Amino acid sequence: MQKRFVTFYILLLFLFGTISTFAQHVVSATAGARGLATANANINYQDVYSLFSNQAGLAKVRKFSALAYSHNRFLLTELNTVAIGLAVPLSTGTIGLVVQHYGFRDYNEQKIGLAYSRVLIENVTIGAQFDLLTARIKEYGNSAAITFEVGLQYAISDQLMAGFHLFNPVRAKLESDESLPMIAQFGLTYTPSDYLIISAAMEQNSAASYTVKAGVEYLLLKRFFVRTGVQTNPALFSLGVGYELPKFTLNMAMSYHTVLGVSPAFGITMNGMKN
């Protein structure tokens, strides 16, 4: 198992262009099963999922919300991500907490983030999050870094939303000679009706080339959502479903890489309780 994992992980590092970058999985984590289903075209979420995509969206959270999810890359237990997130609205804005863990005993990464978001002016929200990132390799010990991310959302109209997000503008380092990537995203979301959401985004990772993402979310039946998406670099196709209960929402999704295979994700979201 160990030998198979080491070989497979080296292949992954080359394929995804991250051979010299630690914490690549926690810094660019998907926004749960919902985000994975739409190929991570999630920059304009305005709920607790904003903790993973663009903290500016937290300003629209009106009730205490929570989520938990698991994302398994290519059906290997060693490449599993688990996360929890909390969003708490206050009179002056919304605060959030996110905790993520990726990996297994011999190699793992963690992220702990504390976020704050508020309405700046009419139709504009802003948000920021301070992150503690750690990585551990059994033979080399532990590394840690502190960085931050910022975001903005602008409601161009009732149907069109623009968003911008920037992770790690200070180029924090886990190692003395190794900077974490800076990741910038810009995206648009079009909501022509209460039943349909269409999103597209472009991401620039300083350690890789551009990635383009697009996704669709459709309320097929009462409380039942279907989602699909596609992205480039790496080329991924994704789909998923969601079912909304009175107090919880259940989400399932999977993405498909033409070489490495299927990556499923499962999540549960608390729809909100008044403080």
Secondary structure, DSSP 4 states (H G I P E B T S, - for coil): -HHHHHHHHHHHHHHTT-TT-TTHHHHT---HHHHHHTTT--TT--SGGGGGT-GGGGGG--SEEEEEEEEEGGG-GGGEEEEEEEEEEETTEEEEEEEEEEE-SSEEEEEEEEEEEEEEETTEEEEEEEEEEEEEETTTEEEEEEEEEEEEEEESSSSEEEEEEEE-TT--EEETTEEPPPEEEEEEEEEEETTEEEEEEEEEETTS-EEEEEEEEEEEETTEEEEEEEETTTTEEEEEEEEE-SSEEEEEEEEEETTTEEEEEEEEEEEEE--
